[in-house]
Every structure is written in structure tokens, then in C-alpha cells.
Amino acid sequence: MSERQSFENCMQTTPNTVPSSITDAIREFCRSIAPTEPVFITSVPLRRSATSFCFENVDRKIARSGGSKLHGWAIWHIPDRYFEAEHHAVWQNKTGGLIDVSPQMGQRRRMLFLPDPNWVSDAMQPRQNILAPDGSSTETLEFVRLGNQRNALLMRCRIPGSVRTCD
């Protein structure tokens, strides 16, 4: 199997991957985004919570149970291919514990979260995902370049306050 076929198979079978551990490479990627350490947290989606509406889901949880919202980034990684940071918010309970109350792709039960104390969400100004290569193969570099172009296009076409984009 060629490297390109292997890469295409990887993209089809594992679109986003929760890292199995926090490696030096993941720490370096995270340090390029925020001055905090990434942490694994449990995902316990609220009943009737909506995918891609983490900020609203956390607000609903706070209204029911108290606590606060912690802004940051969900960290995804496909080894030897790419790292990705997706803007995200989680619920911080009254004792300081962090829980992801939004449904995740594949019904994942844990995620890697990077708190970002310098960022406060504004639904009218969402943040673009951040992609970085994990490797130097031509395919990896091209994937990240195209992914960043796609993300920039999505941001330009996004309808503020919704997950809808332009036609």
C-alpha cells in the first residue's frame, strides 16, 4: 500500500482522534496556542444537547447546576499526520472538576482539552480551527495546507450565531 493510500484510508476511518497520551509533541502544539497544560476530561453529554453548540450546552448546564464555563480548545491528533485544535467550552463544576457536556463525534467518552484563559467566546466571532502537521511528508503538509484553507473559507462563510454556512 502506498503512503498516499495509507493516508486516505486513515482519513476515512479515523476523522478525528483523541490522543491516547499527552506527548511532548502534543504539549508543543498546545503551547503554540495557550499558556496552559492540556488535560483529559470525561464527556457526559446533556440530554437533548446539540452537537456543535458547546457554548450553549454549557450555559444550559450552568443554569441547571451552577458552576462555570471554561473556554479553550478540543485537541485532536492523528499520529504522523496532523494536530488540530477546535474552539470549545466545557463545564466546570463547583469543586473545579471539568466535564464536557456536549456530544462528540463517535460518542467519545473522553477528550483532550486545552484551557485558554485569554479567550472568551463570542458566538458572533467564532475562532477558526488550528491545524499543524505531525510529520513532514508531502501528503501531510498538503493535507494541513488544504485543511487550513478550508477552515478559513468556512470562517468567511459562517453565518454569525449559527453553525450554518453560506451556499
MODELLER restraints for C-alpha pairs under 7 A, 6 or more apart:
rsr = mdl.restraints
at = mdl.atoms
rsr.add(forms.Gaussian(group=physical.xy_distance, feature=features.Distance(at['CA:4:A'], at['CA:139:A']), mean=6.81, stdev=0.5))
rsr.add(forms.Gaussian(group=physical.xy_distance, feature=features.Distance(at['CA:16:A'], at['CA:76:A']), mean=5.86, stdev=0.5))
rsr.add(forms.Gaussian(group=physical.xy_distance, feature=features.Distance(at['CA:16:A'], at['CA:77:A']), mean=6.70, stdev=0.5))
rsr.add(forms.Gaussian(group=physical.xy_distance, feature=features.Distance(at['CA:16:A'], at['CA:78:A']), mean=6.95, stdev=0.5))
rsr.add(forms.Gaussian(group=physical.xy_distance, feature=features.Distance(at['CA:17:A'], at['CA:76:A']), mean=5.32, stdev=0.5))
rsr.add(forms.Gaussian(group=physical.xy_distance, feature=features.Distance(at['CA:17:A'], at['CA:77:A']), mean=5.34, stdev=0.5))
rsr.add(forms.Gaussian(group=physical.xy_distance, feature=features.Distance(at['CA:17:A'], at['CA:78:A']), mean=5.92, stdev=0.5))
rsr.add(forms.Gaussian(group=physical.xy_distance, feature=features.Distance(at['CA:18:A'], at['CA:76:A']), mean=5.29, stdev=0.5))
rsr.add(forms.Gaussian(group=physical.xy_distance, feature=features.Distance(at['CA:18:A'], at['CA:77:A']), mean=6.29, stdev=0.5))
rsr.add(forms.Gaussian(group=physical.xy_distance, feature=features.Distance(at['CA:18:A'], at['CA:111:A']), mean=5.79, stdev=0.5))
rsr.add(forms.Gaussian(group=physical.xy_distance, feature=features.Distance(at['CA:18:A'], at['CA:112:A']), mean=6.45, stdev=0.5))
rsr.add(forms.Gaussian(group=physical.xy_distance, feature=features.Distance(at['CA:19:A'], at['CA:76:A']), mean=6.51, stdev=0.5))
rsr.add(forms.Gaussian(group=physical.xy_distance, feature=features.Distance(at['CA:19:A'], at['CA:77:A']), mean=5.75, stdev=0.5))
rsr.add(forms.Gaussian(group=physical.xy_distance, feature=features.Distance(at['CA:34:A'], at['CA:116:A']), mean=5.53, stdev=0.5))
rsr.add(forms.Gaussian(group=physical.xy_distance, feature=features.Distance(at['CA:36:A'], at['CA:114:A']), mean=6.86, stdev=0.5))
rsr.add(forms.Gaussian(group=physical.xy_distance, feature=features.Distance(at['CA:36:A'], at['CA:115:A']), mean=6.31, stdev=0.5))
rsr.add(forms.Gaussian(group=physical.xy_distance, feature=features.Distance(at['CA:36:A'], at['CA:116:A']), mean=6.85, stdev=0.5))
rsr.add(forms.Gaussian(group=physical.xy_distance, feature=features.Distance(at['CA:37:A'], at['CA:114:A']), mean=6.38, stdev=0.5))
rsr.add(forms.Gaussian(group=physical.xy_distance, feature=features.Distance(at['CA:38:A'], at['CA:112:A']), mean=6.42, stdev=0.5))
rsr.add(forms.Gaussian(group=physical.xy_distance, feature=features.Distance(at['CA:38:A'], at['CA:113:A']), mean=5.42, stdev=0.5))
rsr.add(forms.Gaussian(group=physical.xy_distance, feature=features.Distance(at['CA:38:A'], at['CA:114:A']), mean=4.27, stdev=0.5))
rsr.add(forms.Gaussian(group=physical.xy_distance, feature=features.Distance(at['CA:38:A'], at['CA:115:A']), mean=6.87, stdev=0.5))
rsr.add(forms.Gaussian(group=physical.xy_distance, feature=features.Distance(at['CA:39:A'], at['CA:112:A']), mean=5.59, stdev=0.5))
rsr.add(forms.Gaussian(group=physical.xy_distance, feature=features.Distance(at['CA:39:A'], at['CA:113:A']), mean=5.36, stdev=0.5))
rsr.add(forms.Gaussian(group=physical.xy_distance, feature=features.Distance(at['CA:39:A'], at['CA:114:A']), mean=6.45, stdev=0.5))
rsr.add(forms.Gaussian(group=physical.xy_distance, feature=features.Distance(at['CA:40:A'], at['CA:110:A']), mean=6.69, stdev=0.5))
rsr.add(forms.Gaussian(group=physical.xy_distance, feature=features.Distance(at['CA:40:A'], at['CA:111:A']), mean=5.58, stdev=0.5))
rsr.add(forms.Gaussian(group=physical.xy_distance, feature=features.Distance(at['CA:40:A'], at['CA:112:A']), mean=4.46, stdev=0.5))
rsr.add(forms.Gaussian(group=physical.xy_distance, feature=features.Distance(at['CA:40:A'], at['CA:113:A']), mean=6.12, stdev=0.5))
rsr.add(forms.Gaussian(group=physical.xy_distance, feature=features.Distance(at['CA:41:A'], at['CA:98:A']), mean=6.27, stdev=0.5))
rsr.add(forms.Gaussian(group=physical.xy_distance, feature=features.Distance(at['CA:41:A'], at['CA:99:A']), mean=5.97, stdev=0.5))
rsr.add(forms.Gaussian(group=physical.xy_distance, feature=features.Distance(at['CA:41:A'], at['CA:100:A']), mean=6.89, stdev=0.5))
rsr.add(forms.Gaussian(group=physical.xy_distance, feature=features.Distance(at['CA:41:A'], at['CA:110:A']), mean=5.53, stdev=0.5))
rsr.add(forms.Gaussian(group=physical.xy_distance, feature=features.Distance(at['CA:41:A'], at['CA:111:A']), mean=5.57, stdev=0.5))
rsr.add(forms.Gaussian(group=physical.xy_distance, feature=features.Distance(at['CA:41:A'], at['CA:112:A']), mean=6.36, stdev=0.5))
rsr.add(forms.Gaussian(group=physical.xy_distance, feature=features.Distance(at['CA:41:A'], at['CA:113:A']), mean=6.85, stdev=0.5))
rsr.add(forms.Gaussian(group=physical.xy_distance, feature=features.Distance(at['CA:42:A'], at['CA:99:A']), mean=5.49, stdev=0.5))
rsr.add(forms.Gaussian(group=physical.xy_distance, feature=features.Distance(at['CA:42:A'], at['CA:100:A']), mean=6.17, stdev=0.5))
rsr.add(forms.Gaussian(group=physical.xy_distance, feature=features.Distance(at['CA:42:A'], at['CA:109:A']), mean=5.79, stdev=0.5))
rsr.add(forms.Gaussian(group=physical.xy_distance, feature=features.Distance(at['CA:42:A'], at['CA:110:A']), mean=4.37, stdev=0.5))
rsr.add(forms.Gaussian(group=physical.xy_distance, feature=features.Distance(at['CA:42:A'], at['CA:111:A']), mean=6.55, stdev=0.5))
rsr.add(forms.Gaussian(group=physical.xy_distance, feature=features.Distance(at['CA:43:A'], at['CA:99:A']), mean=5.89, stdev=0.5))
rsr.add(forms.Gaussian(group=physical.xy_distance, feature=features.Distance(at['CA:43:A'], at['CA:100:A']), mean=4.46, stdev=0.5))
rsr.add(forms.Gaussian(group=physical.xy_distance, feature=features.Distance(at['CA:43:A'], at['CA:101:A']), mean=6.06, stdev=0.5))
rsr.add(forms.Gaussian(group=physical.xy_distance, feature=features.Distance(at['CA:43:A'], at['CA:109:A']), mean=4.70, stdev=0.5))
rsr.add(forms.Gaussian(group=physical.xy_distance, feature=features.Distance(at['CA:43:A'], at['CA:110:A']), mean=5.04, stdev=0.5))
rsr.add(forms.Gaussian(group=physical.xy_distance, feature=features.Distance(at['CA:43:A'], at['CA:111:A']), mean=6.89, stdev=0.5))
rsr.add(forms.Gaussian(group=physical.xy_distance, feature=features.Distance(at['CA:44:A'], at['CA:99:A']), mean=6.72, stdev=0.5))
rsr.add(forms.Gaussian(group=physical.xy_distance, feature=features.Distance(at['CA:44:A'], at['CA:100:A']), mean=5.99, stdev=0.5))
rsr.add(forms.Gaussian(group=physical.xy_distance, feature=features.Distance(at['CA:44:A'], at['CA:101:A']), mean=5.16, stdev=0.5))
rsr.add(forms.Gaussian(group=physical.xy_distance, feature=features.Distance(at['CA:44:A'], at['CA:109:A']), mean=6.91, stdev=0.5))
rsr.add(forms.Gaussian(group=physical.xy_distance, feature=features.Distance(at['CA:45:A'], at['CA:100:A']), mean=6.76, stdev=0.5))
rsr.add(forms.Gaussian(group=physical.xy_distance, feature=features.Distance(at['CA:45:A'], at['CA:101:A']), mean=4.11, stdev=0.5))
rsr.add(forms.Gaussian(group=physical.xy_distance, feature=features.Distance(at['CA:45:A'], at['CA:102:A']), mean=4.61, stdev=0.5))
rsr.add(forms.Gaussian(group=physical.xy_distance, feature=features.Distance(at['CA:45:A'], at['CA:103:A']), mean=5.03, stdev=0.5))
rsr.add(forms.Gaussian(group=physical.xy_distance, feature=features.Distance(at['CA:46:A'], at['CA:101:A']), mean=5.43, stdev=0.5))
rsr.add(forms.Gaussian(group=physical.xy_distance, feature=features.Distance(at['CA:46:A'], at['CA:102:A']), mean=6.52, stdev=0.5))
rsr.add(forms.Gaussian(group=physical.xy_distance, feature=features.Distance(at['CA:49:A'], at['CA:57:A']), mean=5.96, stdev=0.5))
rsr.add(forms.Gaussian(group=physical.xy_distance, feature=features.Distance(at['CA:49:A'], at['CA:102:A']), mean=6.22, stdev=0.5))
rsr.add(forms.Gaussian(group=physical.xy_distance, feature=features.Distance(at['CA:49:A'], at['CA:103:A']), mean=6.98, stdev=0.5))
rsr.add(forms.Gaussian(group=physical.xy_distance, feature=features.Distance(at['CA:50:A'], at['CA:102:A']), mean=6.81, stdev=0.5))
rsr.add(forms.Gaussian(group=physical.xy_distance, feature=features.Distance(at['CA:50:A'], at['CA:103:A']), mean=6.89, stdev=0.5))
rsr.add(forms.Gaussian(group=physical.xy_distance, feature=features.Distance(at['CA:51:A'], at['CA:102:A']), mean=6.34, stdev=0.5))
rsr.add(forms.Gaussian(group=physical.xy_distance, feature=features.Distance(at['CA:51:A'], at['CA:103:A']), mean=5.51, stdev=0.5))
rsr.add(forms.Gaussian(group=physical.xy_distance, feature=features.Distance(at['CA:51:A'], at['CA:104:A']), mean=6.92, stdev=0.5))
rsr.add(forms.Gaussian(group=physical.xy_distance, feature=features.Distance(at['CA:54:A'], at['CA:88:A']), mean=6.37, stdev=0.5))
rsr.add(forms.Gaussian(group=physical.xy_distance, feature=features.Distance(at['CA:54:A'], at['CA:89:A']), mean=5.82, stdev=0.5))
rsr.add(forms.Gaussian(group=physical.xy_distance, feature=features.Distance(at['CA:54:A'], at['CA:102:A']), mean=5.49, stdev=0.5))
rsr.add(forms.Gaussian(group=physical.xy_distance, feature=features.Distance(at['CA:55:A'], at['CA:89:A']), mean=5.74, stdev=0.5))
rsr.add(forms.Gaussian(group=physical.xy_distance, feature=features.Distance(at['CA:57:A'], at['CA:101:A']), mean=6.57, stdev=0.5))
rsr.add(forms.Gaussian(group=physical.xy_distance, feature=features.Distance(at['CA:57:A'], at['CA:102:A']), mean=6.25, stdev=0.5))
rsr.add(forms.Gaussian(group=physical.xy_distance, feature=features.Distance(at['CA:58:A'], at['CA:69:A']), mean=6.33, stdev=0.5))
rsr.add(forms.Gaussian(group=physical.xy_distance, feature=features.Distance(at['CA:58:A'], at['CA:90:A']), mean=6.24, stdev=0.5))
rsr.add(forms.Gaussian(group=physical.xy_distance, feature=features.Distance(at['CA:58:A'], at['CA:91:A']), mean=5.55, stdev=0.5))
rsr.add(forms.Gaussian(group=physical.xy_distance, feature=features.Distance(at['CA:58:A'], at['CA:101:A']), mean=6.45, stdev=0.5))
rsr.add(forms.Gaussian(group=physical.xy_distance, feature=features.Distance(at['CA:62:A'], at['CA:68:A']), mean=6.17, stdev=0.5))
rsr.add(forms.Gaussian(group=physical.xy_distance, feature=features.Distance(at['CA:67:A'], at['CA:91:A']), mean=6.99, stdev=0.5))
rsr.add(forms.Gaussian(group=physical.xy_distance, feature=features.Distance(at['CA:67:A'], at['CA:92:A']), mean=5.56, stdev=0.5))
rsr.add(forms.Gaussian(group=physical.xy_distance, feature=features.Distance(at['CA:67:A'], at['CA:93:A']), mean=4.48, stdev=0.5))
rsr.add(forms.Gaussian(group=physical.xy_distance, feature=features.Distance(at['CA:67:A'], at['CA:94:A']), mean=4.91, stdev=0.5))
rsr.add(forms.Gaussian(group=physical.xy_distance, feature=features.Distance(at['CA:68:A'], at['CA:91:A']), mean=5.95, stdev=0.5))
rsr.add(forms.Gaussian(group=physical.xy_distance, feature=features.Distance(at['CA:68:A'], at['CA:92:A']), mean=5.14, stdev=0.5))
rsr.add(forms.Gaussian(group=physical.xy_distance, feature=features.Distance(at['CA:68:A'], at['CA:93:A']), mean=6.62, stdev=0.5))
rsr.add(forms.Gaussian(group=physical.xy_distance, feature=features.Distance(at['CA:69:A'], at['CA:89:A']), mean=6.49, stdev=0.5))
rsr.add(forms.Gaussian(group=physical.xy_distance, feature=features.Distance(at['CA:69:A'], at['CA:90:A']), mean=5.91, stdev=0.5))
rsr.add(forms.Gaussian(group=physical.xy_distance, feature=features.Distance(at['CA:69:A'], at['CA:91:A']), mean=5.01, stdev=0.5))
rsr.add(forms.Gaussian(group=physical.xy_distance, feature=features.Distance(at['CA:69:A'], at['CA:92:A']), mean=5.92, stdev=0.5))
rsr.add(forms.Gaussian(group=physical.xy_distance, feature=features.Distance(at['CA:70:A'], at['CA:89:A']), mean=5.50, stdev=0.5))
rsr.add(forms.Gaussian(group=physical.xy_distance, feature=features.Distance(at['CA:70:A'], at['CA:90:A']), mean=5.39, stdev=0.5))
rsr.add(forms.Gaussian(group=physical.xy_distance, feature=features.Distance(at['CA:70:A'], at['CA:91:A']), mean=6.24, stdev=0.5))
rsr.add(forms.Gaussian(group=physical.xy_distance, feature=features.Distance(at['CA:70:A'], at['CA:92:A']), mean=6.41, stdev=0.5))
rsr.add(forms.Gaussian(group=physical.xy_distance, feature=features.Distance(at['CA:70:A'], at['CA:115:A']), mean=6.82, stdev=0.5))
rsr.add(forms.Gaussian(group=physical.xy_distance, feature=features.Distance(at['CA:71:A'], at['CA:88:A']), mean=6.16, stdev=0.5))
rsr.add(forms.Gaussian(group=physical.xy_distance, feature=features.Distance(at['CA:71:A'], at['CA:89:A']), mean=4.45, stdev=0.5))
rsr.add(forms.Gaussian(group=physical.xy_distance, feature=features.Distance(at['CA:71:A'], at['CA:90:A']), mean=6.71, stdev=0.5))
rsr.add(forms.Gaussian(group=physical.xy_distance, feature=features.Distance(at['CA:71:A'], at['CA:115:A']), mean=6.01, stdev=0.5))
rsr.add(forms.Gaussian(group=physical.xy_distance, feature=features.Distance(at['CA:71:A'], at['CA:116:A']), mean=5.85, stdev=0.5))
rsr.add(forms.Gaussian(group=physical.xy_distance, feature=features.Distance(at['CA:71:A'], at['CA:119:A']), mean=6.56, stdev=0.5))
rsr.add(forms.Gaussian(group=physical.xy_distance, feature=features.Distance(at['CA:71:A'], at['CA:120:A']), mean=6.30, stdev=0.5))
rsr.add(forms.Gaussian(group=physical.xy_distance, feature=features.Distance(at['CA:71:A'], at['CA:121:A']), mean=6.90, stdev=0.5))
rsr.add(forms.Gaussian(group=physical.xy_distance, feature=features.Distance(at['CA:72:A'], at['CA:87:A']), mean=5.99, stdev=0.5))
rsr.add(forms.Gaussian(group=physical.xy_distance, feature=features.Distance(at['CA:72:A'], at['CA:88:A']), mean=5.38, stdev=0.5))
rsr.add(forms.Gaussian(group=physical.xy_distance, feature=features.Distance(at['CA:72:A'], at['CA:89:A']), mean=5.85, stdev=0.5))
rsr.add(forms.Gaussian(group=physical.xy_distance, feature=features.Distance(at['CA:72:A'], at['CA:113:A']), mean=6.97, stdev=0.5))
rsr.add(forms.Gaussian(group=physical.xy_distance, feature=features.Distance(at['CA:72:A'], at['CA:114:A']), mean=5.42, stdev=0.5))
rsr.add(forms.Gaussian(group=physical.xy_distance, feature=features.Distance(at['CA:72:A'], at['CA:115:A']), mean=4.24, stdev=0.5))
rsr.add(forms.Gaussian(group=physical.xy_distance, feature=features.Distance(at['CA:72:A'], at['CA:116:A']), mean=4.39, stdev=0.5))
rsr.add(forms.Gaussian(group=physical.xy_distance, feature=features.Distance(at['CA:73:A'], at['CA:85:A']), mean=5.56, stdev=0.5))
rsr.add(forms.Gaussian(group=physical.xy_distance, feature=features.Distance(at['CA:73:A'], at['CA:86:A']), mean=5.13, stdev=0.5))
rsr.add(forms.Gaussian(group=physical.xy_distance, feature=features.Distance(at['CA:73:A'], at['CA:87:A']), mean=4.50, stdev=0.5))
rsr.add(forms.Gaussian(group=physical.xy_distance, feature=features.Distance(at['CA:73:A'], at['CA:88:A']), mean=4.89, stdev=0.5))
rsr.add(forms.Gaussian(group=physical.xy_distance, feature=features.Distance(at['CA:73:A'], at['CA:113:A']), mean=5.69, stdev=0.5))
rsr.add(forms.Gaussian(group=physical.xy_distance, feature=features.Distance(at['CA:73:A'], at['CA:114:A']), mean=5.00, stdev=0.5))
rsr.add(forms.Gaussian(group=physical.xy_distance, feature=features.Distance(at['CA:73:A'], at['CA:115:A']), mean=6.47, stdev=0.5))
rsr.add(forms.Gaussian(group=physical.xy_distance, feature=features.Distance(at['CA:74:A'], at['CA:85:A']), mean=5.55, stdev=0.5))
rsr.add(forms.Gaussian(group=physical.xy_distance, feature=features.Distance(at['CA:74:A'], at['CA:86:A']), mean=5.05, stdev=0.5))
rsr.add(forms.Gaussian(group=physical.xy_distance, feature=features.Distance(at['CA:74:A'], at['CA:87:A']), mean=6.39, stdev=0.5))
rsr.add(forms.Gaussian(group=physical.xy_distance, feature=features.Distance(at['CA:74:A'], at['CA:88:A']), mean=5.85, stdev=0.5))
rsr.add(forms.Gaussian(group=physical.xy_distance, feature=features.Distance(at['CA:74:A'], at['CA:111:A']), mean=6.98, stdev=0.5))
rsr.add(forms.Gaussian(group=physical.xy_distance, feature=features.Distance(at['CA:74:A'], at['CA:112:A']), mean=5.90, stdev=0.5))
rsr.add(forms.Gaussian(group=physical.xy_distance, feature=features.Distance(at['CA:74:A'], at['CA:113:A']), mean=4.75, stdev=0.5))
rsr.add(forms.Gaussian(group=physical.xy_distance, feature=features.Distance(at['CA:74:A'], at['CA:114:A']), mean=6.39, stdev=0.5))
rsr.add(forms.Gaussian(group=physical.xy_distance, feature=features.Distance(at['CA:75:A'], at['CA:84:A']), mean=5.78, stdev=0.5))
rsr.add(forms.Gaussian(group=physical.xy_distance, feature=features.Distance(at['CA:75:A'], at['CA:85:A']), mean=4.67, stdev=0.5))
rsr.add(forms.Gaussian(group=physical.xy_distance, feature=features.Distance(at['CA:75:A'], at['CA:86:A']), mean=6.54, stdev=0.5))
rsr.add(forms.Gaussian(group=physical.xy_distance, feature=features.Distance(at['CA:75:A'], at['CA:112:A']), mean=5.36, stdev=0.5))
rsr.add(forms.Gaussian(group=physical.xy_distance, feature=features.Distance(at['CA:75:A'], at['CA:113:A']), mean=5.94, stdev=0.5))
rsr.add(forms.Gaussian(group=physical.xy_distance, feature=features.Distance(at['CA:75:A'], at['CA:114:A']), mean=6.93, stdev=0.5))
rsr.add(forms.Gaussian(group=physical.xy_distance, feature=features.Distance(at['CA:76:A'], at['CA:83:A']), mean=5.83, stdev=0.5))
rsr.add(forms.Gaussian(group=physical.xy_distance, feature=features.Distance(at['CA:76:A'], at['CA:84:A']), mean=5.03, stdev=0.5))
rsr.add(forms.Gaussian(group=physical.xy_distance, feature=features.Distance(at['CA:76:A'], at['CA:85:A']), mean=6.35, stdev=0.5))
rsr.add(forms.Gaussian(group=physical.xy_distance, feature=features.Distance(at['CA:77:A'], at['CA:83:A']), mean=4.51, stdev=0.5))
rsr.add(forms.Gaussian(group=physical.xy_distance, feature=features.Distance(at['CA:77:A'], at['CA:84:A']), mean=6.23, stdev=0.5))
rsr.add(forms.Gaussian(group=physical.xy_distance, feature=features.Distance(at['CA:79:A'], at['CA:134:A']), mean=6.61, stdev=0.5))
rsr.add(forms.Gaussian(group=physical.xy_distance, feature=features.Distance(at['CA:80:A'], at['CA:134:A']), mean=4.88, stdev=0.5))
rsr.add(forms.Gaussian(group=physical.xy_distance, feature=features.Distance(at['CA:80:A'], at['CA:135:A']), mean=5.21, stdev=0.5))
rsr.add(forms.Gaussian(group=physical.xy_distance, feature=features.Distance(at['CA:81:A'], at['CA:133:A']), mean=5.94, stdev=0.5))
rsr.add(forms.Gaussian(group=physical.xy_distance, feature=features.Distance(at['CA:81:A'], at['CA:134:A']), mean=4.81, stdev=0.5))
rsr.add(forms.Gaussian(group=physical.xy_distance, feature=features.Distance(at['CA:81:A'], at['CA:135:A']), mean=5.98, stdev=0.5))
rsr.add(forms.Gaussian(group=physical.xy_distance, feature=features.Distance(at['CA:81:A'], at['CA:140:A']), mean=5.33, stdev=0.5))
rsr.add(forms.Gaussian(group=physical.xy_distance, feature=features.Distance(at['CA:82:A'], at['CA:131:A']), mean=6.80, stdev=0.5))
rsr.add(forms.Gaussian(group=physical.xy_distance, feature=features.Distance(at['CA:82:A'], at['CA:132:A']), mean=5.63, stdev=0.5))
rsr.add(forms.Gaussian(group=physical.xy_distance, feature=features.Distance(at['CA:82:A'], at['CA:133:A']), mean=4.34, stdev=0.5))
rsr.add(forms.Gaussian(group=physical.xy_distance, feature=features.Distance(at['CA:82:A'], at['CA:134:A']), mean=4.56, stdev=0.5))
rsr.add(forms.Gaussian(group=physical.xy_distance, feature=features.Distance(at['CA:82:A'], at['CA:144:A']), mean=6.99, stdev=0.5))
rsr.add(forms.Gaussian(group=physical.xy_distance, feature=features.Distance(at['CA:83:A'], at['CA:131:A']), mean=5.69, stdev=0.5))
rsr.add(forms.Gaussian(group=physical.xy_distance, feature=features.Distance(at['CA:83:A'], at['CA:132:A']), mean=5.24, stdev=0.5))
rsr.add(forms.Gaussian(group=physical.xy_distance, feature=features.Distance(at['CA:83:A'], at['CA:133:A']), mean=6.22, stdev=0.5))
rsr.add(forms.Gaussian(group=physical.xy_distance, feature=features.Distance(at['CA:83:A'], at['CA:134:A']), mean=6.41, stdev=0.5))
rsr.add(forms.Gaussian(group=physical.xy_distance, feature=features.Distance(at['CA:84:A'], at['CA:129:A']), mean=6.82, stdev=0.5))
rsr.add(forms.Gaussian(group=physical.xy_distance, feature=features.Distance(at['CA:84:A'], at['CA:130:A']), mean=5.49, stdev=0.5))
rsr.add(forms.Gaussian(group=physical.xy_distance, feature=features.Distance(at['CA:84:A'], at['CA:131:A']), mean=4.53, stdev=0.5))
rsr.add(forms.Gaussian(group=physical.xy_distance, feature=features.Distance(at['CA:84:A'], at['CA:132:A']), mean=6.54, stdev=0.5))
rsr.add(forms.Gaussian(group=physical.xy_distance, feature=features.Distance(at['CA:85:A'], at['CA:129:A']), mean=5.56, stdev=0.5))
rsr.add(forms.Gaussian(group=physical.xy_distance, feature=features.Distance(at['CA:85:A'], at['CA:130:A']), mean=5.04, stdev=0.5))
rsr.add(forms.Gaussian(group=physical.xy_distance, feature=features.Distance(at['CA:85:A'], at['CA:131:A']), mean=6.63, stdev=0.5))
rsr.add(forms.Gaussian(group=physical.xy_distance, feature=features.Distance(at['CA:86:A'], at['CA:129:A']), mean=4.73, stdev=0.5))
rsr.add(forms.Gaussian(group=physical.xy_distance, feature=features.Distance(at['CA:86:A'], at['CA:130:A']), mean=6.74, stdev=0.5))
rsr.add(forms.Gaussian(group=physical.xy_distance, feature=features.Distance(at['CA:87:A'], at['CA:127:A']), mean=6.16, stdev=0.5))
rsr.add(forms.Gaussian(group=physical.xy_distance, feature=features.Distance(at['CA:87:A'], at['CA:129:A']), mean=6.51, stdev=0.5))
rsr.add(forms.Gaussian(group=physical.xy_distance, feature=features.Distance(at['CA:90:A'], at['CA:98:A']), mean=6.55, stdev=0.5))
rsr.add(forms.Gaussian(group=physical.xy_distance, feature=features.Distance(at['CA:90:A'], at['CA:99:A']), mean=5.87, stdev=0.5))
rsr.add(forms.Gaussian(group=physical.xy_distance, feature=features.Distance(at['CA:90:A'], at['CA:100:A']), mean=4.82, stdev=0.5))
rsr.add(forms.Gaussian(group=physical.xy_distance, feature=features.Distance(at['CA:90:A'], at['CA:101:A']), mean=6.55, stdev=0.5))
rsr.add(forms.Gaussian(group=physical.xy_distance, feature=features.Distance(at['CA:91:A'], at['CA:98:A']), mean=5.73, stdev=0.5))
rsr.add(forms.Gaussian(group=physical.xy_distance, feature=features.Distance(at['CA:91:A'], at['CA:99:A']), mean=5.32, stdev=0.5))
rsr.add(forms.Gaussian(group=physical.xy_distance, feature=features.Distance(at['CA:91:A'], at['CA:100:A']), mean=6.20, stdev=0.5))
rsr.add(forms.Gaussian(group=physical.xy_distance, feature=features.Distance(at['CA:91:A'], at['CA:101:A']), mean=6.67, stdev=0.5))
rsr.add(forms.Gaussian(group=physical.xy_distance, feature=features.Distance(at['CA:92:A'], at['CA:98:A']), mean=4.60, stdev=0.5))
rsr.add(forms.Gaussian(group=physical.xy_distance, feature=features.Distance(at['CA:92:A'], at['CA:99:A']), mean=6.49, stdev=0.5))
rsr.add(forms.Gaussian(group=physical.xy_distance, feature=features.Distance(at['CA:123:A'], at['CA:160:A']), mean=6.70, stdev=0.5))
rsr.add(forms.Gaussian(group=physical.xy_distance, feature=features.Distance(at['CA:123:A'], at['CA:161:A']), mean=5.02, stdev=0.5))
rsr.add(forms.Gaussian(group=physical.xy_distance, feature=features.Distance(at['CA:124:A'], at['CA:160:A']), mean=4.66, stdev=0.5))
rsr.add(forms.Gaussian(group=physical.xy_distance, feature=features.Distance(at['CA:124:A'], at['CA:161:A']), mean=5.18, stdev=0.5))
rsr.add(forms.Gaussian(group=physical.xy_distance, feature=features.Distance(at['CA:125:A'], at['CA:160:A']), mean=6.87, stdev=0.5))
rsr.add(forms.Gaussian(group=physical.xy_distance, feature=features.Distance(at['CA:128:A'], at['CA:151:A']), mean=6.34, stdev=0.5))
rsr.add(forms.Gaussian(group=physical.xy_distance, feature=features.Distance(at['CA:128:A'], at['CA:152:A']), mean=6.91, stdev=0.5))
rsr.add(forms.Gaussian(group=physical.xy_distance, feature=features.Distance(at['CA:128:A'], at['CA:155:A']), mean=6.46, stdev=0.5))
rsr.add(forms.Gaussian(group=physical.xy_distance, feature=features.Distance(at['CA:129:A'], at['CA:151:A']), mean=6.56, stdev=0.5))
rsr.add(forms.Gaussian(group=physical.xy_distance, feature=features.Distance(at['CA:131:A'], at['CA:144:A']), mean=6.06, stdev=0.5))
rsr.add(forms.Gaussian(group=physical.xy_distance, feature=features.Distance(at['CA:131:A'], at['CA:148:A']), mean=6.36, stdev=0.5))
rsr.add(forms.Gaussian(group=physical.xy_distance, feature=features.Distance(at['CA:132:A'], at['CA:144:A']), mean=6.21, stdev=0.5))
rsr.add(forms.Gaussian(group=physical.xy_distance, feature=features.Distance(at['CA:133:A'], at['CA:140:A']), mean=6.23, stdev=0.5))
rsr.add(forms.Gaussian(group=physical.xy_distance, feature=features.Distance(at['CA:133:A'], at['CA:141:A']), mean=6.14, stdev=0.5))
rsr.add(forms.Gaussian(group=physical.xy_distance, feature=features.Distance(at['CA:133:A'], at['CA:144:A']), mean=6.05, stdev=0.5))
rsr.add(forms.Gaussian(group=physical.xy_distance, feature=features.Distance(at['CA:154:A'], at['CA:165:A']), mean=6.81, stdev=0.5))
rsr.add(forms.Gaussian(group=physical.xy_distance, feature=features.Distance(at['CA:157:A'], at['CA:165:A']), mean=5.20, stdev=0.5))
rsr.add(forms.Gaussian(group=physical.xy_distance, feature=features.Distance(at['CA:157:A'], at['CA:166:A']), mean=4.91, stdev=0.5))
rsr.add(forms.Gaussian(group=physical.xy_distance, feature=features.Distance(at['CA:158:A'], at['CA:164:A']), mean=6.16, stdev=0.5))
rsr.add(forms.Gaussian(group=physical.xy_distance, feature=features.Distance(at['CA:158:A'], at['CA:165:A']), mean=4.30, stdev=0.5))
rsr.add(forms.Gaussian(group=physical.xy_distance, feature=features.Distance(at['CA:158:A'], at['CA:166:A']), mean=6.32, stdev=0.5))
rsr.add(forms.Gaussian(group=physical.xy_distance, feature=features.Distance(at['CA:159:A'], at['CA:165:A']), mean=5.50, stdev=0.5))
rsr.add(forms.Gaussian(group=physical.xy_distance, feature=features.Distance(at['CA:159:A'], at['CA:166:A']), mean=6.96, stdev=0.5))
